[in-house]
Amino acid sequence: MTVRFSSSAAPPGRTGARRATDRSAALGRTTAVVVAGLVLALLVLVILRLPWAGDLGMHAATVQRLRHSPLDPGNPLVDADTPSPYYSPWMLLLGTVARVPGLSVFVVLRLAAAAGLALLVTGVWRYVRTLSAHRAAPALALLGLLLLWGTTPFLWSGFLGLNSLALTVSYPSTFTLGLAFHFWAWLTGALRREAGWPVWLGLGALWAVILLCHQFSGVVATVGAVATVLAARRPKRAVWPRLGAGLVVGAVVLWAWPYYDFFALFGAGSGLERVHRVLYGHPVARFGLVLLGVAALVARGWRERRDPLVVFFGLGALVVAVGWLSGHYSWGRALPAALIPAQLAAALEAVGAGRRRLRAGWTALLAGALLVGGWAQAGTLGYVVPRGALPAAVEERHRAPWTGYHWITPWVRYGDVVMAEGRPARQIPAYGPYTVAPGYPDFFLPDEERRVSATETYFGERTPASVRRGVEREYGVRWVVDRGGALDDAGLRVVARGPEGQVLYAVPGVL
């Protein structure tokens, strides 16, 4: 007897195999969502701790100035009336929130971190949805962005590695990249449905806000937007005048922003090259796992020459390469424009079309790479778990956060000028005081070099007391923080001693 199967029914063996495959796929989706949820929970706990490293003091100082004087905040770090690129629309909003009675600047930065993380997660979800309808795609993409880096954690604002994001989640760069993902999703939708004039004008305004909030992440957003347009399938002629109008709106917003001259920043690159050269160092250790994403991009490009992630990666890699070859190392801040599409491609390849065995093999490679990347950044746990409770292997990977300067606030008031250098100069303005020399390069401060020279002279071992008194009078110095505790000057009065042997001195004449 011959058994016949109808066209609507599969053979029993195939049905069982399909069910097993479906169960495996469901398990994979659940695992991706659960792991992504655990990673996000870790970041939420980090926000509650708000560990201090890097530029947190700069952003806290910016909120301080906007809270006290939203219309004319002056320089965020030194007592000078200059503009600053840190006065962005986002920071202006945070400064306004900080005016609410009872909210400290650090509470506001925690709120900023929560908002930035939420914007980033929802932005990734929306953008990935334009690339794949698979239910596991957003969770896998988020894991790729956070974990698919290298074997050596890399900390820099605008770079979305888990360890980096844990320390920069409250920075404007996180908020800006979240906006960028929403921007790309919105732009993709506008191109596909041939949106009307209001949508394109809104996109132009959003593009300008992104550039104002964090200029380097704005470059990444711009590269992604150009790639989106270039990869679009034959946009109708009506799109081009609307796109042009959106660009005009964006340029007008950039020109009209009153807190600093955006276009003057194009001349600031020469002062930033030395500090950014490090971005080009140790690429394999820092970004080696991203090579899996590059392989995924090759596969995507083979299937679709104008794949948006392929075009995005190509443009980003071109900008970074030109920066290296020309010595414009600050262009290395565009590295996320090459990393992000590769990380997304690696995640999407695991849920893409193709043979099941090929997908299974790719999923295994991705899982292995994510495990390696997660282990490399396991030290992030140290920001929420007491260091003594960490396994020794994890503790070795933890980078201890900086100690703050709350200990000087009983004496040092808002607007006082403190003589400090090094790390103290990068942290003290977060509490409201100014320093003589800025702790960060300042393109808009005309006497920056003179202030730096005065600070170096002040802390010189052989500097006479009379010279120090002259520097104090010139810059209105009321307090001195000596991080080594070895400043030999009988004219200074010890007021308090802080951690790591630091000393707070009052200058002559200060009560």
N, C-alpha and C positions, 0 to 999 in steps of 0.2 A: 504494500500500500504506500502510496506517495503522499507525503504531508506537504501541503501548500500553505504558504503564509500570504496573507493579504498585504496590499501595499501600505496599509495603515498600521501594520503591526510588525515589530522587529522579531527576529529569531530569539528564542529564550536565552541563549548564551549571550547574545549582544545586549539584551535587556538587562541582564545581571551586571554585565560590565559597565553599562551606562549608569546604572544605579550606583555602582561603586564609585564611578568617576564623579557623579553628582554629589555623593556624600563627601568625597575627598575635596571637591571644590568648595562645598559648604563649610567644611572644617577649616580650609585655608582662609576663606573669607572671615570666619569668626576669629581665627587666630590673629589675622592682620588687624582686625578692629580692636581686639582685646589688647594686643601689644601696643598699638598706637595710643589707646586710651591710657595705658599704664605710663607711657612716656610723657603724655600730656599731663597726667596727674603729678608726675615728678616735677615738671616745669611749674605747675601751680604751687607746689610746696616750696620750690625755689623762690617764687615771687614773694611768698610770705616772709622768707628770710632776707631777700634782696641782698645777696652777697656783693661786696664792693671790690671791684677790680677794674682797671682801665679808666674809661671816661665818665663813670657815674657822677663824679664830682662836677664835671663840666656841665652836664645836663641839670643837675640839682642847682648849680649856681645860676643857670639860665632861668629856671623857674623862679628862683629867689628874686631876680631882678624884675621879671615881668609881674610878679605878685606885688612888689612894692611900687613899681612905676610902669604900668602897662603901656603908656604912650611914649615914654622917653626913658627906656631902661638903661641906656649907656652900655659900656663894655661889661660883659658878664664876669670878668676875672679881675680887672684892675680898675682903679678909680680914674676913668677917662671917659669922655663923651664921644664914643665911636660906635658905628654900626657893627653888627655881627651876623654872620650867616646862620648862627644857632637860633636866631629869633625867627622861627618858622611859624606857619599857621597852627601846627600841632602844639608847639611849645607855648604859643600865645593862649591857646585853649587851656592847657595845663596850668599856666600862670593865673588865668582867670578862676579856675577851679580852686587853686591854692589860696585865693582870697577868702574862701569860706572859713569862718571862724572855727578854730579847733583842728584844722587840717594842716599837718606839717608837710614840708616839701617831700619828705621820704614816703609819707602815706600817699601823696599824689603820684609819686613815681611808681608805687605799687599798683595804683589804679591804672596808670599808663601802661604798665607791663601786662596787666590783665586784658586791657583793651587791645593792645598790640598783638598779644597771643591769639585772642579770639578772632581778630581781623585776619591774621595770617592763616589760621586753620580754615576759616570759612572761605578765604580767597583761594587757597590751594584746592579745596573741595570744588568750588565753582569752576576754576580753570581746568582742572583735571576732567571734569564732566564734559568739557568741550572737546576732549581728546579721546575719552573712552566712556562707554555706558556701563562698564562692568562695576558691580557693587563694591568690590574690594579695591578698586583702583585708587580712590582718594586716600584710604588708610595706608596702602602700600606706598603711594607717592609721598605721603608725609614721613613715613619711616625712611624712605630713600633720601629725602632732603635732610633729615636729622642725623642719620647714621652712616650713609654711604660717602665716606670721606677718605680717611687714610688711617695708618696705624699710629700716627702722632697727632694728638688733638691740636687744633689750630684756632686761636682766639683772635677774632677781629670783628668789629661791627659790620653788619651787612652780610656776614657769612653764617649760614643757618645750621652749622653743626650743633649737635646737642650741647656740648660743652661750651661752645661759643654763645649759643642762644641763652644758656642758663645765666650768663654774666651780662648779656646785652639785651635781654628781653624788654627792659624798661627804656631802652634807647630809641630815639626817633627812627633809626634804621629798621627796627623790627616793624614798627607801625607802617613805615613807608613801603617795605616789601609786601606787607599784607595788602596795602592799597594797590600795589603793582599787580598782584595776582588777580584782584578784582578788576583792575583796569584791563588786563589781557582778556579776561573772560568777557567783559562788556564789549571790548573792541571786536572780539571774535564773533559775538552775537550780532553786532551791528553790521559787520561785513556779510554775514550769512543771510540776514533777513532784510538787507538793504534799508537800514533805519533812516528816519527822517532827520531834518536839520537840528531839532532840539537835542537829539541824542549825540550827534557829532559835536555840537557846541559844548555839551556837558563833558564829553570825553576830552576836549581840548582844555577845559578848565581843570579837570582832574589831573591831567598830565602836568599842568603847571604846579598844582598843589604838591604833587609827588616830588617834582624837582626842587621845590622850595623847602620841603620838609627834610630831605636828606639828599644832597646833591649826587653823591656817588651811587646810591640806590636808584636815584632818578635816571642815571645813565643806564643802569641795568634795565629799568622799566622801559626806557626809550628803545634800547636794542631789541627787547622782546616785542615791542609794538611794531617796529619796522619789520621784524621777521614775520609777525602775524599778517601784516599787509602784503608782504612779498609772497607769502605762502597761500594767500587767498585765491580761490578758483575764479578767475576772470571776473573781478568786480565790474559792475556796470558803470558806464560813464558818469552817471549821476553821483556816484560815490566820491569821485575825485574833487569836485568843487566843495562838497561837504567836508571832506577831509581837510582841504586847504583852509576852509573857514574855521575848523576846529584848531588848526595850528596857529592861526591868527589870534584866536581867543586866548590860547595858551600863552603866546608871546606877550600879549597885552597884560595878562595877569602877572607874568614874571616882571614886566617893566613897571607895573603900577605898585608892586609890593613895597610898602614904605619903610621896612625895617633894615633893609640892606639892598645894595645894587647887585642883583643876581648876575648880570652880564659882566660885572667887574671881576667875577671869580675866574673867568677864563685866563686872566693874567696871574693867577695865584699858583700855577703849577710848579714853577721853578723852586718855590720854597717848600714843596712837599715831596720832592723826588727822593731825598735821602731817607726819610722815614718810611717810605713805601717800597724801597728796594727789597726789603725782607719778604714781600709778597711773592717774589719770584724764586725764593730759596726753598730747597728740599721739596720739590713738587711731588715726588713719589711717596715720601713719608706722609705728606699732608693730604694728598688727593689721589693716592694710588688706586683706591677702590672705585673711583669714578671711571676708571678704564672699562669696567663692566658696562657702564652706561654708554661709553663711546662705541663699544661693540654693538649695543642695542641700537644706537643711532645709525650705524652702518646698515643693520638689517632693515630699519625703518626707511632709510634712504633708498635701499634697493627696491623696496615695495612701492614707495611714493617719493619721487624726486623732490617734490615741493612740500615735503612734510614740515609742519611748522617748527617742531623741535629740532629738526636737522638744520633748517635755516637759522634758527635762533642760536644754536651752538656754533655754527659757522661764523656768524657775525660777531659773537662774543669772543671766540678764539682769535679772530682777526684783530679786534681792538687790543686784546691783551698782548698778542704777538708784536703788533706795531709799537706798543708801549715799551716792550723789552728791547726791540731793535733800535728804537730812537732814543732810548734813555729817559723816556717819560714814564718813570716807574709808578707814578700815581695812577696811571691807566690800569694798573694791576687791580684797582678796586672794582674793575669791571669783570673780574674773574667769575663772580656768580652768574654772569650772563652766559658763560660756558658750562659752569658746574650744574646749574639748575636744570637746563634741558637734558643733560646727560643723566642726572639722577632720576628725573621723571621718566625718561625713556627706559632705564633699567627696570623701574617698577612696572611700567605699562607693558613691557614685553612679556612679563610673567602672566598677564591676563589677556594678552592679545590673541588675534586669530592665528591659526596654524595647527599643525599636528599636535595631538595630545602629548605624545612622547617628547616632542620638542619643547612644549610649554612646561612639562614636568621637569625636564632637565634644566631649563632656564630658571624655574622657580627654586630648584635646589641650589643653583649658583647664587641667586639673589639672597636666599636665606643664609647661606654661608657667609656672603659678603656683609650682610646686615649684622650677623653675629660677631664677626671680626670688628666691624666698625663700632658696634655697641660696646664690646669689651675695651676697645681703645679709649672710649669716652666714659668708662665706668666710674672714673673719679668724680663725675658730676654728682654721684650719690653723696659725696662728702658735704655737699651744700645743704642737705636735709637730714643726714644721719650723723650723730656725733662721731668724731674722727676715731675715737677709741673703740667704737662698735663696728668699724669697717674691717673686713678681712685685710690682711697685710698687703696682698697683691693689689687690692683696690685702693688702699690708702696711699700706696706708692704713686698712683696715678692722679691723686687729688692735688689740686693747686689751692692752697689756703687763701681765703680772701684777705683783703687789707683791713687793718684796724682803722676805725674812724677817728674823728677829732671832737667828739662830744665833750671830751675832758677840758677843752679850752673855753667852752661856751659860757661858763659862769662868769668869766671876766671879759672875754672878747665879744663885742657887740656887733650888730649889723652895721656895715659901712666902715668899720675900723680897718686900717691898713696894717697887714701883718707882713713882716719880712720873713720869707721862707723860700726854700729851694727844693728841687726834686719832687718826691712824692707828696710831701706836705703842701707844696704849692698847687698840686693837682686836686687836693681834697679840701683844703680849708675854705675856699670860696663857696662850697656847698652849704655852709652854715650861715652865710651872709657877709662875712668879711671880704676884703680885697687883699691881693698880694701885690708886691711891687712889680715883679715880672710875671707874665702869664705862664701858667703851667703847660700851655699848649701853643703851637704856632698860631699867630694871629695876623692874617693878611691885612686887616684894616687898621692895625695899631701902628702909627707911623714911627713911634720911638721905641719899638720893641727891642731892638738891639741895644739901645742905651740902657733900658731897664734890666735886661739880662746881664749886661756888663756891670751895672751898679750892684746887682745881687751877688755876682761872683766876687766882686771887690769886697763887699760887706763881710762875706764869710771867709775871706782869705785869712790865713793864719797870721800873717805879718801886717795886716791892715791896722794902722793906728786908730785909736779910739776917736780922735778928732775927725778922721775921714768918715767913720761910721756915723758920728753925730751929724755930719753934713748930709749924708744920704738920708738919714731919718727926717731931717728938716725938709729936704727937697721933695720927698714923696709922702710926707705926713705920716710916717711910720709910728705906730703906738705900741706894737707888740713884735716880739721876735720868737719864732719857733726854731730851735736848734735841734735837728734830728739826731746829731751825734752827742749832744750834751757836753761838748768840749769847747764851746765858745768862750774865749778868755777875754772878758771885758768887764772891768770893775764898775763901769757906768751902768750896766744893766742889772736889774733886780729880778731875782728868781721869784716867780709867782706860783708855778705848779710844775709838777713832773708827771710825764705821761708814760705810756708803754714804750718798750724798747729803748729806754734811756733818754727819751726826748724831754726837752725843757722848754717851758714857756717863760719868757722874760718880758718885763715891762721896760720900756725905754725911759730915759730920764724925763721927769715932768708928768708922767702918767700916775694917777692916784691908784 
